[in-house]
């Protein structure tokens, strides 16, 4: 497969990795989405975390097509539906057909009800098993995130010329959007993904420990203000966005990934 994580070695363009902690909540505005960015031009220092709603995020990604740099957006949301679920619902095993089908429902809850009228099974994708993600894309805790990411974000981005790896959009686009998972990042580093979300002193200590591990093991550099936000943020959203700016894995993915998506972290 093409190594979409690295720019052309002969290019003078900057390379920017954006980590997006996504939200599919109905109120997913200012408090819903966190964005951290790491640029090679600033020696990989992350000096701020932004808050965006879904419309603003889509506009930011589209705008990155025009600035002449290479952009990789790692988003913590499922990019696809398991093939067994699509087969049960009579949907062709194509990502574009999947999104068209989902967009035919007015809300994510309507979509989930429609699926559950046919099947109540919630299989994990091949990508979920490979990356040890915490939840299946149809799970009650995450289905809104799945629907809003695919219908409101990924579909219009692909139509605008953004590459949705490995599912849609032009393969030569300078802007690539790919699925990431902070829990998978921690697990591949040999650490537990538990214990850092919460209000207790131990949760706070665990968030500080994860930042130290990321700095020591992967060379992550953040400002003091960003570190404070990550440690103080009881939901772990700021920390998740920062972790997603780490260089993703590039692996050979199976055929199912062209329908279900793939996790690159």
C-alpha positions in Angstrom: 0.0 0.0 0.0 1.0 3.6 -0.4 2.6 5.2 2.6 0.2 8.1 3.0 1.7 9.1 6.4 4.9 10.7 4.9 5.3 13.5 2.4 7.2 13.2 -0.8 10.9 13.3 0.2 11.7 15.8 -2.6 8.9 18.2 -1.5 9.5 21.3 0.5 5.9 21.3 1.7 5.3 21.2 5.5 3.8 18.0 6.9 1.1 18.5 9.6 -0.6 15.8 11.6 -3.9 16.7 13.2 -5.4 14.6 16.1 -9.2 14.9 16.3 -11.1 13.6 19.3 -14.5 13.4 17.6 -18.1 13.7 19.0 -21.3 12.6 17.6 -23.4 14.1 20.4 -26.5 16.1 19.4 -24.9 19.2 21.1 -21.4 18.3 19.7 -20.5 22.0 19.3 -17.8 23.9 21.2 -17.5 21.3 23.9 -17.7 18.3 21.5 -14.6 18.1 19.4 -10.9 18.6 20.3 -8.2 19.3 17.8 -4.4 19.1 18.3 -1.9 19.7 15.5 1.8 18.8 15.2 3.8 20.5 12.5 7.3 19.6 11.3 8.0 23.3 10.9 7.7 23.8 14.7 9.8 20.7 15.6 6.7 18.8 16.5 5.7 21.0 19.4 2.0 21.1 20.2 1.2 24.4 21.7 -2.6 24.5 21.7 -5.8 22.5 21.6 -8.8 23.8 19.8 -12.5 23.2 20.3 -14.7 22.8 17.2 -18.1 21.7 16.1 -18.6 19.3 13.3 -19.3 21.9 10.7 -16.2 23.9 11.6 -14.1 20.7 11.5 -15.3 19.8 8.0 -14.5 23.4 6.8 -11.1 23.2 8.4 -10.2 20.0 6.6 -11.5 21.3 3.3 -9.5 24.5 3.8 -6.3 22.4 4.2 -6.6 21.5 0.6 -5.7 25.0 -0.4 -2.6 25.9 1.8 0.0 23.9 -0.2 1.0 21.6 2.7 0.6 17.9 3.3 -2.1 17.2 6.0 -3.0 14.0 7.8 -6.1 14.1 9.9 -6.4 11.2 12.4 -10.0 11.0 13.7 -11.2 8.9 16.6 -14.4 7.6 15.1 -15.4 4.5 13.2 -15.2 5.0 9.4 -17.3 1.9 8.4 -19.8 -0.8 9.2 -19.0 -4.5 9.6 -19.6 -6.5 6.5 -21.9 -9.0 8.3 -24.2 -6.1 9.2 -24.3 -4.8 5.7 -25.1 -8.3 4.3 -27.9 -8.7 6.8 -29.4 -5.4 5.7 -29.0 -6.2 2.0 -26.5 -3.4 1.4 -23.8 -3.9 -1.3 -20.3 -4.3 0.2 -19.1 -0.9 -1.0 -18.3 2.0 1.2 -20.0 4.6 -1.0 -23.2 2.5 -1.0 -22.9 2.1 2.8 -22.8 5.9 3.4 -25.7 6.5 0.9 -27.8 3.9 2.8 -27.0 5.5 6.2 -27.7 9.0 4.9 -31.2 7.8 4.0 -32.1 7.9 7.7 -32.8 11.3 9.2 -30.9 10.7 12.4 -28.4 8.3 13.8 -31.0 6.8 16.1 -33.4 6.2 13.2 -30.6 4.4 11.5 -29.8 2.2 14.5 -33.5 1.4 14.9 -33.6 0.4 11.2 -30.7 -1.9 11.6 -31.9 -3.5 14.8 -35.3 -4.2 13.1 -33.3 -6.5 10.9 -30.5 -7.8 13.2 -29.5 -7.2 16.8 -26.0 -8.6 16.4 -23.2 -6.0 16.8 -20.2 -7.7 15.2 -16.8 -6.1 15.4 -15.0 -5.0 12.2 -11.8 -6.7 11.1 -10.1 -3.4 12.0 -11.5 -3.4 15.5 -10.1 -6.9 16.2 -6.7 -6.0 14.7 -6.4 -2.7 16.6 -8.1 -3.8 19.8 -10.5 -0.9 19.7 -12.8 -0.6 22.8 -16.2 -0.7 21.0 -17.9 -2.0 17.9 -19.2 0.7 15.5 -22.8 -0.2 16.2 -22.5 -0.2 20.0 -25.0 1.9 21.9 -22.2 4.2 23.2 -20.7 4.9 19.8 -23.4 4.6 17.0 -24.0 8.4 16.9 -20.3 8.9 16.4 -20.2 6.4 13.6 -23.2 7.9 11.7 -22.2 11.5 12.1 -18.6 10.9 11.1 -19.5 8.9 8.0 -22.6 11.0 6.8 -21.8 14.5 8.0 -18.0 14.5 7.6 -16.4 11.8 5.5 -18.9 11.7 2.6 -18.7 15.4 1.8 -15.0 15.5 2.3 -14.5 12.7 -0.2 -16.7 14.5 -2.7 -14.5 17.7 -2.2 -11.3 15.9 -3.1 -10.0 14.7 0.3 -8.6 11.2 0.5 -10.5 9.0 3.0 -8.0 6.2 3.6 -8.5 3.5 2.4 -12.1 4.0 1.4 -12.7 6.9 -1.0 -11.4 10.1 -2.6 -8.4 10.7 -4.8 -5.3 8.8 -3.9 -3.0 11.7 -4.8 -4.7 14.2 -2.5 -2.3 16.2 -0.2 -5.0 15.9 2.5 -5.7 12.5 3.9 -8.2 11.6 6.6 -7.8 8.3 8.4 -9.2 6.5 11.4 -7.2 6.6 14.6 -7.8 5.3 18.1 -6.0 6.5 21.3 -6.7 3.3 23.1 -5.0 1.4 20.3 -2.0 3.7 20.5 -1.6 2.9 24.2 -2.1 -0.8 23.7 0.5 -1.1 20.9 2.9 0.6 23.2 2.3 -2.0 25.8 0.3 0.2 28.2 -3.3 -0.1 29.5 -5.9 2.2 28.0 -7.8 2.2 31.3 -7.7 4.5 34.3 -7.1 7.9 32.7 -10.7 9.1 32.3 -12.2 10.3 35.5 -12.1 12.9 38.3 -10.0 11.0 40.9 -6.5 11.7 41.9 -5.4 8.4 40.4 -7.1 9.3 37.1 -5.2 12.6 37.1 -1.9 10.8 37.9 -2.6 8.3 35.1 -3.0 11.2 32.5 0.2 12.7 33.6 1.9 9.3 33.3 0.6 8.8 29.8 2.1 12.2 28.7 5.4 11.2 30.2 5.3 7.8 28.4 4.4 9.5 25.1 7.3 11.9 25.5 9.8 9.3 26.5 8.8 6.6 24.1 7.6 8.5 21.0 9.2 11.9 21.4 6.0 13.8 21.9 6.6 17.5 22.7 3.8 19.7 24.1 3.7 23.1 25.8 3.1 23.5 29.5 -0.4 24.9 28.8 -1.3 21.9 26.7 0.0 19.5 29.3 -2.1 21.2 32.0 -5.2 20.9 29.9 -4.5 17.2 29.2 -4.0 16.5 32.9 -6.9 18.6 34.1 -9.4 17.3 31.5 -11.4 14.6 33.4 -13.0 13.2 30.2 -9.6 12.6 28.6 -10.7 14.4 25.4 -7.7 16.7 25.2 -5.2 13.9 25.9 -6.9 11.7 23.2 -6.5 14.5 20.6 -2.8 14.9 21.5 -2.1 11.2 21.3 -3.6 11.1 17.8 -0.9 13.4 16.5 1.7 10.6 16.9 2.9 9.0 13.7 0.4 6.3 12.7 1.1 2.8 11.8 1.2 1.8 8.1 0.1 -1.8 7.7 -1.0 -4.1 4.9 -4.8 -4.2 5.4 -7.2 -7.0 4.4 -9.9 -6.7 1.6 -12.5 -6.0 4.2 -10.8 -2.7 5.0 -12.0 -1.3 1.7 -15.6 -1.5 3.0 -15.2 -1.4 6.8 -12.3 1.0 7.1 -9.0 0.5 8.9 -7.5 1.8 12.1 -4.0 3.4 11.5 -2.9 3.8 15.1 
